[in-house]
């Protein structure tokens, strides 16, 4: 895939001004860093505002589709609407170029098509793809648990007044100690009948509460006391070995997940996905050319089919998973994160240094990112990551 003349970036958008504004922002970044042709595929009859770009291919989409369905129709059928004989890189409108190396992505094509890894496995994506009740149930139970924590955890209110003292005490309790110091502290704890003193604090062992001696104010309640109150007054159970809550010992209260997508792929398409925890492909960036047409046609037809099926939500990722497994491509190499680094707002391990060096695992690994995928909180001025990305280019 050498040369620049036949390497083409493709954006697809139609509908509301919000999506077209996002496209304009992303076009500004890509045109700044790329020397390649950039095509926008759209149905202009649907657009609330005009697209400010010269290289536009206008396609009439089925009138019965809503704007979201129309965009997916264009995306999965993209090969039908573009000239043959070129190398293409599809980009979601929330994917931003950050580096001139962005043009090198075309060198990483592997037939028949190539995508990057999504940030979650298939079973986590499942409740967002299928019209099951799993997500609603999970959210309901999570809300119930938060209500119980607010009711039975005095630390939440205490922290407003004694956050510094709590932090000092927690540091003392969690600091690594030598074997001798740990042993001496353990002996001292066991020999203390009801009160255990540690530096400027003391623990009422019966109540499970830490106090400040100066004013006998409670500053930290033992989690075991809180856990018991919640368990005694609800169907939630704390599993110590996993450090997380369960509802009725079955529903894990960490991340919603289910097997319904795996089951529905089998039901709708007679395709067996043998690993429900498989890390599926992310549809935000992918490379394709003439060798990709049969794969894309298969994805396109499945996607159009689910528009008519009540069990499915209007998404294209579930049908992409089905197509990958149908073609036996579940072990096909992913694109490197350099080409589709997913900036997950809710990932506390996400960090940035400099202009485009990112980590999503607290710097265990780092990536010099050419394309960043800001798939939610795009434009959020309260998010430091967004603010740094926003500074790369001047804005009106």
C-alpha positions as CSV (number, residue, x, y, z in Angstrom):
1,X,0.0,0.0,0.0
2,X,2.7,2.5,-1.1
3,X,2.3,6.0,-2.2
4,X,-0.1,8.8,-1.3
5,X,-2.2,9.2,-4.4
6,X,-4.5,6.2,-3.8
7,X,-4.6,6.3,0.0
8,X,-7.9,7.9,1.0
9,X,-9.4,8.7,4.4
10,X,-13.2,8.4,4.7
11,X,-15.6,10.1,7.1
12,X,-19.3,9.3,7.1
13,X,-22.0,11.5,8.6
14,X,-25.6,12.5,8.1
15,X,-28.3,14.1,10.2
16,X,-28.0,16.5,13.1
17,X,-25.8,19.5,13.4
18,X,-24.1,18.0,16.5
19,X,-22.6,15.2,14.4
20,X,-21.6,17.6,11.6
21,X,-19.9,19.9,14.0
22,X,-17.9,17.0,15.4
23,X,-16.9,16.1,11.8
24,X,-15.8,19.7,11.2
25,X,-13.6,19.5,14.3
26,X,-12.0,16.2,13.2
27,X,-11.5,17.4,9.6
28,X,-9.5,20.3,10.9
29,X,-7.1,18.0,12.7
30,X,-6.8,15.5,9.9
31,X,-6.3,18.1,7.2
32,X,-3.6,19.7,9.3
33,X,-1.6,16.4,9.8
34,X,-2.4,14.4,6.6
35,X,-1.3,14.9,3.0
36,X,-3.8,12.4,1.7
37,X,-7.2,12.9,0.1
38,X,-10.1,13.0,2.6
39,X,-13.6,12.1,1.4
40,X,-16.9,12.7,3.3
41,X,-19.7,10.3,2.5
42,X,-23.1,11.7,3.4
43,X,-26.8,12.0,2.5
44,X,-27.1,15.8,2.3
45,X,-30.9,15.7,2.2
46,X,-30.8,14.6,5.9
47,X,-28.3,17.2,7.1
48,X,-29.4,20.0,9.4
49,X,-26.4,22.1,8.4
50,X,-24.0,22.1,5.4
51,X,-20.7,20.2,5.5
52,X,-17.7,22.5,5.1
53,X,-15.6,20.3,2.9
54,X,-15.0,20.1,-0.8
55,X,-14.6,16.4,-1.4
56,X,-18.1,15.0,-0.7
57,X,-19.9,12.0,-2.1
58,X,-23.6,12.4,-1.7
59,X,-25.6,9.2,-1.5
60,X,-29.4,8.8,-1.2
61,X,-30.1,6.5,1.7
62,X,-33.4,4.6,2.2
63,X,-36.0,7.1,3.3
64,X,-37.5,4.6,5.8
65,X,-34.3,4.7,7.9
66,X,-33.7,7.2,10.7
67,X,-30.5,9.2,10.6
68,X,-28.6,6.6,12.8
69,X,-29.7,3.8,10.6
70,X,-28.8,5.8,7.5
71,X,-25.2,6.4,8.8
72,X,-24.8,2.7,9.6
73,X,-26.1,1.9,6.1
74,X,-23.4,4.1,4.6
75,X,-20.7,2.8,6.9
76,X,-21.2,-0.9,6.5
77,X,-21.9,-0.4,2.7
78,X,-19.0,2.0,2.2
79,X,-17.3,-0.1,-0.5
80,X,-20.4,0.3,-2.7
81,X,-20.2,4.1,-2.8
82,X,-16.4,4.7,-3.3
83,X,-14.3,4.3,-6.5
84,X,-12.5,0.9,-6.8
85,X,-8.8,0.5,-6.9
86,X,-7.9,2.6,-3.9
87,X,-6.8,2.0,-0.3
88,X,-9.2,3.4,2.3
89,X,-9.1,4.2,5.9
90,X,-12.5,4.7,7.5
91,X,-12.7,7.1,10.5
92,X,-15.6,7.8,12.9
93,X,-16.2,11.5,13.2
94,X,-14.9,11.4,16.8
95,X,-11.4,10.2,15.8
96,X,-8.8,12.9,15.8
97,X,-5.4,13.0,14.1
98,X,-2.6,14.0,16.4
99,X,0.6,13.4,14.3
100,X,1.9,13.6,10.7
101,X,2.6,9.8,11.0
102,X,-1.2,9.3,10.6
103,X,-0.6,8.7,6.8
104,X,1.5,5.7,7.6
105,X,-1.6,3.8,8.8
106,X,-2.1,2.6,5.2
107,X,1.1,0.5,5.4
108,X,-0.6,-1.6,8.1
109,X,-3.3,-3.2,6.0
110,X,-3.7,-6.9,6.2
111,X,-6.3,-8.6,3.9
112,X,-9.2,-9.0,3.9
113,X,-9.7,-6.0,6.3
114,X,-8.1,-4.6,9.4
115,X,-9.6,-3.1,12.6
116,X,-8.2,-2.2,16.1
117,X,-9.2,-3.8,19.3
118,X,-12.2,-2.4,21.3
119,X,-11.7,-1.4,24.9
120,X,-14.0,-4.1,26.2
121,X,-14.8,-7.8,25.5
122,X,-17.9,-9.1,23.8
123,X,-19.8,-10.0,27.0
124,X,-19.4,-6.4,28.3
125,X,-20.6,-5.0,25.1
126,X,-23.6,-7.5,24.9
127,X,-26.2,-5.5,27.0
128,X,-25.5,-2.5,24.8
129,X,-26.2,-4.4,21.6
130,X,-29.2,-6.5,22.5
131,X,-32.6,-5.5,23.8
132,X,-32.3,-7.6,26.9
133,X,-33.1,-6.4,30.5
134,X,-29.5,-7.0,31.8
135,X,-28.4,-3.3,31.7
136,X,-31.6,-2.1,33.3
137,X,-31.4,-4.7,36.1
138,X,-27.7,-3.9,36.7
139,X,-28.4,-0.2,36.9
140,X,-31.3,-0.7,39.2
141,X,-29.2,-2.9,41.6
142,X,-26.3,-0.5,41.4
143,X,-28.6,2.4,42.4
144,X,-29.9,0.3,45.3
145,X,-26.4,-0.5,46.5
146,X,-25.4,3.2,46.4
147,X,-28.5,4.1,48.4
148,X,-27.5,1.5,51.0
149,X,-23.9,2.7,51.1
150,X,-25.1,6.3,51.7
151,X,-27.3,5.0,54.5
152,X,-24.9,2.7,56.3
153,X,-21.5,4.2,55.5
154,X,-20.8,7.2,57.9
155,X,-17.4,7.7,56.2
156,X,-19.1,9.5,53.4
157,X,-20.3,12.3,55.7
158,X,-17.3,12.2,58.0
159,X,-15.0,12.7,55.0
160,X,-16.4,16.2,54.4
161,X,-15.0,17.3,57.8
162,X,-12.0,15.0,58.4
163,X,-10.6,14.2,54.9
164,X,-7.0,15.0,55.9
165,X,-7.2,13.0,59.1
166,X,-8.8,10.1,57.2
167,X,-6.0,10.2,54.6
168,X,-3.3,10.3,57.3
169,X,-4.8,7.3,59.2
170,X,-5.3,5.3,56.0
171,X,-1.7,6.0,55.1
172,X,-0.6,4.6,58.5
173,X,-2.8,1.5,58.1
174,X,-1.7,0.8,54.5
175,X,2.0,1.7,54.6
176,X,4.3,-1.3,54.1
177,X,6.0,-2.3,57.3
178,X,8.9,-4.7,58.1
179,X,8.0,-8.1,59.3
180,X,9.1,-7.2,62.9
181,X,7.0,-4.1,63.0
182,X,4.0,-6.0,61.6
183,X,4.5,-8.7,64.3
184,X,4.8,-6.2,67.1
185,X,1.8,-4.2,66.0
186,X,-0.3,-7.4,65.7
187,X,0.7,-8.5,69.2
188,X,-0.1,-5.0,70.6
189,X,-3.5,-5.2,68.9
190,X,-4.3,-8.6,70.4
191,X,-3.3,-7.5,73.8
192,X,-5.4,-4.4,73.7
193,X,-8.7,-5.4,75.4
194,X,-11.0,-2.8,73.8
195,X,-8.9,0.2,72.7
196,X,-6.0,0.1,70.2
197,X,-3.8,3.2,69.9
198,X,-1.9,4.0,66.7
199,X,0.0,7.3,66.7
200,X,-2.6,10.1,67.1
201,X,-5.6,7.8,66.7
202,X,-7.4,5.1,68.6
203,X,-9.6,2.3,67.6
204,X,-12.7,1.2,69.6
205,X,-12.4,-2.5,68.7
206,X,-16.0,-3.3,69.7
207,X,-17.5,-0.6,67.5
208,X,-15.0,-0.9,64.8
209,X,-14.5,2.9,64.7
210,X,-11.3,5.0,64.7
211,X,-11.4,8.2,66.8
212,X,-9.3,11.4,67.3
213,X,-8.3,11.4,71.0
214,X,-8.3,15.2,71.1
215,X,-12.1,15.5,70.8
216,X,-13.2,11.8,70.7
217,X,-14.6,12.5,67.2
218,X,-15.1,9.4,64.9
219,X,-13.1,9.8,61.8
220,X,-13.1,6.3,60.2
221,X,-15.6,3.4,60.4
222,X,-14.4,-0.1,59.8
223,X,-15.6,-1.5,56.5
224,X,-16.5,-4.8,58.2
225,X,-19.1,-2.9,60.3
226,X,-20.6,-1.2,57.2
227,X,-20.5,-4.5,55.2
228,X,-22.5,-6.3,58.0
229,X,-25.1,-3.5,58.1
230,X,-25.6,-3.7,54.3
231,X,-25.7,-7.5,54.3
232,X,-28.2,-7.7,57.2
233,X,-30.6,-5.2,55.6
234,X,-30.5,-6.3,51.9
235,X,-29.7,-9.1,49.5
236,X,-26.3,-7.8,48.7
237,X,-23.2,-9.9,49.7
238,X,-19.6,-8.8,49.8
239,X,-17.1,-11.3,48.5
240,X,-13.8,-10.6,50.2
241,X,-11.7,-12.7,47.8
242,X,-12.9,-10.5,44.9
243,X,-13.3,-7.3,46.8
244,X,-16.7,-6.6,45.3
245,X,-20.4,-6.7,45.9
246,X,-22.9,-9.3,44.5
247,X,-26.6,-9.2,44.5
248,X,-28.1,-12.5,45.8
249,X,-24.7,-14.0,45.3
250,X,-25.2,-14.0,41.5
251,X,-25.1,-10.5,39.9
252,X,-21.6,-9.1,40.2
253,X,-21.8,-5.3,40.8
254,X,-18.7,-4.2,38.8
255,X,-19.4,-4.0,35.1
256,X,-22.7,-5.1,33.4
257,X,-22.2,-8.1,31.1
258,X,-24.2,-11.0,29.7
259,X,-24.2,-13.7,27.1
260,X,-27.2,-12.5,25.1
261,X,-25.3,-11.2,22.2
262,X,-23.5,-14.5,21.7
263,X,-26.8,-16.3,21.9
264,X,-28.5,-13.9,19.5
265,X,-25.8,-14.2,16.9
266,X,-26.4,-17.9,17.0
267,X,-30.2,-17.5,16.7
268,X,-30.2,-14.8,14.0
269,X,-27.4,-15.9,11.8
270,X,-26.5,-19.5,12.8
271,X,-23.0,-18.4,13.6
272,X,-21.2,-19.8,16.6
273,X,-19.1,-17.4,18.6
274,X,-17.1,-19.8,20.8
275,X,-15.7,-17.2,23.2
276,X,-18.1,-14.8,24.9
277,X,-15.1,-12.9,26.4
278,X,-13.5,-12.4,23.1
279,X,-12.1,-8.8,22.7
280,X,-14.1,-7.7,19.7
281,X,-13.0,-5.2,17.0
282,X,-13.7,-1.5,17.3
283,X,-15.5,0.0,14.4
284,X,-14.0,3.5,14.8
285,X,-11.1,3.0,12.4
286,X,-10.6,0.3,9.8
287,X,-8.5,-0.2,6.6
288,X,-10.0,-1.7,3.5
289,X,-9.6,-2.0,-0.2
290,X,-10.9,-4.1,-3.1
291,X,-10.0,-7.3,-1.2
292,X,-12.4,-6.3,1.5
293,X,-15.7,-6.2,-0.5
294,X,-17.0,-9.7,0.4
295,X,-16.3,-9.2,4.1
296,X,-18.0,-5.8,4.0
297,X,-21.0,-7.1,2.0
298,X,-21.5,-9.8,4.7
299,X,-21.3,-7.2,7.5
300,X,-23.6,-4.9,5.6
301,X,-26.4,-7.5,4.9
302,X,-26.4,-8.7,8.6
303,X,-26.6,-5.1,9.8
304,X,-29.6,-4.3,7.5
305,X,-31.2,-7.5,8.7
306,X,-31.1,-6.5,12.4
307,X,-32.9,-3.2,11.6
308,X,-36.0,-5.4,11.3
309,X,-35.3,-7.6,14.4
310,X,-36.7,-6.4,17.8
311,X,-34.1,-8.3,19.7
312,X,-31.3,-6.1,18.4
313,X,-30.4,-2.5,19.1
314,X,-29.4,-0.2,16.2
315,X,-25.7,-0.8,16.3
316,X,-23.1,-2.2,13.9
317,X,-20.6,-3.8,16.3
318,X,-22.7,-6.9,17.1
319,X,-23.0,-7.8,13.4
320,X,-19.3,-7.1,12.9
321,X,-18.6,-9.7,15.6
322,X,-20.8,-12.2,13.8
323,X,-19.0,-11.5,10.5
324,X,-15.6,-11.9,12.0
325,X,-16.5,-15.3,13.4
326,X,-18.3,-16.3,10.2
327,X,-15.0,-15.6,8.3
328,X,-12.8,-17.3,10.9
329,X,-11.0,-14.0,11.6
330,X,-11.2,-14.0,15.4
331,X,-7.4,-14.3,15.6
332,X,-6.7,-11.8,12.8
333,X,-4.1,-9.2,14.1
334,X,-5.5,-6.0,15.5
335,X,-4.3,-2.6,14.4
336,X,-1.9,-1.1,16.9
337,X,-3.3,1.4,19.5
338,X,-1.3,4.1,17.7
339,X,-4.0,4.1,15.1
340,X,-7.0,4.0,17.3
341,X,-6.2,4.9,20.9
342,X,-9.5,4.8,22.8
343,X,-9.7,7.6,25.2
344,X,-12.1,6.3,27.8
345,X,-13.3,9.1,30.1
346,X,-14.1,6.6,32.8
347,X,-10.7,4.9,32.8
348,X,-8.8,6.1,35.8
349,X,-5.5,4.7,34.4
350,X,-5.7,7.0,31.3
351,X,-2.8,9.5,31.2
352,X,-1.1,11.8,28.7
353,X,2.3,13.4,28.6
354,X,3.5,15.8,26.0
355,X,1.3,16.2,23.0
356,X,0.4,12.6,22.0
357,X,2.0,10.1,24.3
358,X,-0.8,8.2,26.1
359,X,-1.2,5.3,28.5
360,X,-4.4,3.5,29.4
361,X,-2.8,1.3,32.1
362,X,-0.9,3.7,34.4
363,X,2.2,3.7,32.2
364,X,2.7,0.0,32.2
365,X,2.6,0.6,28.4
366,X,2.7,3.8,26.5
367,X,1.7,4.7,22.9
368,X,2.7,7.5,20.6
369,X,-0.7,8.1,19.2
370,X,-1.5,9.3,15.7
371,X,-5.3,8.8,15.9
372,X,-7.2,9.2,19.2
373,X,-10.8,8.0,19.5
374,X,-12.7,10.3,21.8
375,X,-15.9,8.2,21.8
376,X,-17.6,10.0,24.7
377,X,-17.2,13.4,26.4
378,X,-16.0,14.8,23.1
379,X,-15.6,18.5,23.7
380,X,-15.9,18.3,27.5
381,X,-14.0,21.3,28.9
382,X,-13.9,19.7,32.4
383,X,-11.8,16.8,31.2
384,X,-8.0,17.5,31.3
385,X,-7.3,15.0,28.5
386,X,-9.7,16.8,26.2
387,X,-8.3,20.2,27.1
388,X,-4.8,19.0,26.2
389,X,-6.0,17.6,22.8
390,X,-7.9,20.8,22.2
391,X,-4.7,22.9,22.6
392,X,-2.9,21.1,19.8
393,X,-4.5,23.4,17.1
394,X,-5.8,26.9,17.4
395,X,-9.6,27.3,17.4
396,X,-11.8,30.2,16.6
